Amino acid sequence: MRQTPSKLYHMGTLTNKRIVLGITGGIAAYKSAELVRRLRDAGADVRVVMTQAATEFITPLTMQAVSGNPVHSHLLDADAESGMSHIELARWADTALVAPASANFIAKMAHGRADDLLSTLCLATEGQVALAPAMNQQMWLNLATQENVGTLKRHGIRIFGPAAGAQACGETGPGRMLEPVEIVSLTTQLFSTGTLAGLRVLVTAGPTWEVIDPVRGITNRSSGRMGYAVAEAAAEAGAKVTLVSGPTALDAPQRVTTIRVSSALEMFDSVHAHIEGVDIFIGVAAVSDYRPASAASQKIKKHADTLTLELVKNPDILKSVAALSPAPFTVGFAAETENLETHAREKLIDKHIDLVAINDVSETDIGFDTEDNRLLLIDRHGKSELPRQHKSQLARALIQYVAERYHAKRAAQDSRPARR
Ligand SMILES: Cc1cc2nc3c(=O)[nH]c(=O)nc-3n(C[C@H](O)[C@H](O)[C@H](O)COP(=O)(O)O)c2cc1C
């Protein structure tokens, strides 16, 4: 029995996912407009790339209107290259989804050809490539097509469908493109890695706000984006995630229990109220090291020429979590402007944490309040670099790394002989 559309996917399951939708020349291209709408309903940011043949079946104008972004179709286009080039599009994409995928396009991909924009970017992207074939049943059953599909599967390309049934050409058989809701559901599954399945993860994010008086406070430039992306990536990896967030302008991530706090003390209390049973703690929040010794109950007036604020130290949330017994696998973020590695190693040893992720905030165009970031990861075994990329992609790479380290630590603990 076919599932009803509402059971197939849920709103928001593609939040922050960047999808290049490729359209090739087939009758099913008329369904691509609905597919874009459904991908966007699920939260995805969609850019459409059309082959020349596809533009004969559905107009770029329609696709521009439904996607809300300019449509790309030429490889050798000086304007496009100065705006978003094929390489930028390939880097931008979390996933390149080609629907419908023609027999011709499948053949080209199987042989690594790159003679138009769509085939070139599918070759150039590091994101997952998925194809939803749509064609006449004889074209699908043709040995050449079947061999090409087999090659693509071996290359790690995902093939969605096709379904069998009545075709536009009047024949009946396999080759119909899956329905847009089914394609959205399968696309959502691309992001579910399962590497943290069954585990509990607690993430902190954002800045803290330390009250000076009713209208003023001490805070910092953290936007919360990195921590929210980490919480979301952990949820995608199958974990049950709690996010304790300082004040941010961001919407609560889907599938994550979000608790909003303001000051470092509130964040400390909230973390410790939710830490029991947590397997992995990731402290991404930029917690204020100090707070005013006392908060003025009324707005401080501008009478004196100078004003001295006495600051007292806030508790160290990361250190306090790492000191628990048993302690979760603990990951700390450090925003540094100099001597990145030295400071990270000091933090690792001083706080007894498992992994430090360092953010180089000396560069003005990455780090705080930006879309992109890069991280240097340091643990007892050595260091590893996650290159500059969008924070949501970086968060997924970090979660992958954390999952590997967590499982390795558990395996090492389990293999130790039990003490008498
Ligand atoms: C009316 C019409 C319908 C077509 N439908 C399909 C189709 O559903 N699937 C397919 O693989 N090719 C179909 N073709 C053939 C492709 O359009 C043709 O192979 C084209 O070169 C594909 O180019 P592309 O892969 O660059 O988009 C159709 C052609 C015509 C004229």
The ligand as an SDF file (V2000), in Angstrom:
LIG
                    3D

 31 33  0  0  0  0  0  0  0  0999 V2000
    8.5200   14.7580  -26.3590 C   0  0  0  0  0  0  0  0  0  0  0  0
    9.7780   14.1420  -25.7920 C   0  0  0  0  0  0  0  0  0  0  0  0
    9.7630   13.5250  -24.5950 C   0  0  0  0  0  0  0  0  0  0  0  0
   10.9050   12.9510  -24.0760 C   0  0  0  0  0  0  0  0  0  0  0  0
   10.8410   12.3400  -22.8630 N   0  0  0  0  0  0  0  0  0  0  0  0
   11.9650   11.7630  -22.3470 C   0  0  0  0  0  0  0  0  0  0  0  0
   11.9240   11.1110  -21.0980 C   0  0  0  0  0  0  0  0  0  0  0  0
   10.8960   11.0860  -20.3860 O   0  0  0  0  0  0  0  0  0  0  0  0
   13.0550   10.5330  -20.6150 N   0  0  0  0  0  0  0  0  0  0  0  0
   14.2120   10.5440  -21.3280 C   0  0  0  0  0  0  0  0  0  0  0  0
   15.2180    9.9920  -20.8510 O   0  0  0  0  0  0  0  0  0  0  0  0
   14.2910   11.1770  -22.5270 N   0  0  0  0  0  0  0  0  0  0  0  0
   13.1830   11.7620  -23.0500 C   0  0  0  0  0  0  0  0  0  0  0  0
   13.2530   12.3920  -24.2830 N   0  0  0  0  0  0  0  0  0  0  0  0
   14.5500   12.4490  -24.9820 C   0  0  0  0  0  0  0  0  0  0  0  0
   15.4550   13.5290  -24.4010 C   0  0  0  0  0  0  0  0  0  0  0  0
   14.7860   14.7830  -24.3960 O   0  0  0  0  0  0  0  0  0  0  0  0
   16.7560   13.5980  -25.1440 C   0  0  0  0  0  0  0  0  0  0  0  0
   17.4570   12.3940  -24.9520 O   0  0  0  0  0  0  0  0  0  0  0  0
   17.6070   14.7740  -24.7450 C   0  0  0  0  0  0  0  0  0  0  0  0
   18.7900   14.7440  -25.5090 O   0  0  0  0  0  0  0  0  0  0  0  0
   17.9370   14.7780  -23.2680 C   0  0  0  0  0  0  0  0  0  0  0  0
   18.8250   15.8360  -23.0030 O   0  0  0  0  0  0  0  0  0  0  0  0
   19.3950   16.1120  -21.5530 P   0  0  0  0  0  0  0  0  0  0  0  0
   19.7540   14.8150  -20.9510 O   0  0  0  0  0  0  0  0  0  0  0  0
   20.5900   16.9910  -21.7770 O   0  0  0  0  0  0  0  0  0  0  0  0
   18.3450   16.8620  -20.7980 O   0  0  0  0  0  0  0  0  0  0  0  0
   12.1000   12.9840  -24.8130 C   0  0  0  0  0  0  0  0  0  0  0  0
   12.1220   13.6230  -26.0350 C   0  0  0  0  0  0  0  0  0  0  0  0
   10.9730   14.1910  -26.5450 C   0  0  0  0  0  0  0  0  0  0  0  0
   11.0240   14.8750  -27.8930 C   0  0  0  0  0  0  0  0  0  0  0  0
  1  2  1  0
  2  3  1  0
  2 30  2  0
  3  4  2  0
  4  5  1  0
  4 28  1  0
  5  6  2  0
  6  7  1  0
  6 13  1  0
  7  8  2  0
  7  9  1  0
  9 10  1  0
 10 11  2  0
 10 12  1  0
 12 13  2  0
 13 14  1  0
 14 15  1  0
 14 28  1  0
 15 16  1  0
 16 17  1  0
 16 18  1  0
 18 19  1  0
 18 20  1  0
 20 21  1  0
 20 22  1  0
 22 23  1  0
 23 24  1  0
 24 25  2  0
 24 26  1  0
 24 27  1  0
 28 29  2  0
 29 30  1  0
 30 31  1  0
M  END
$$$$
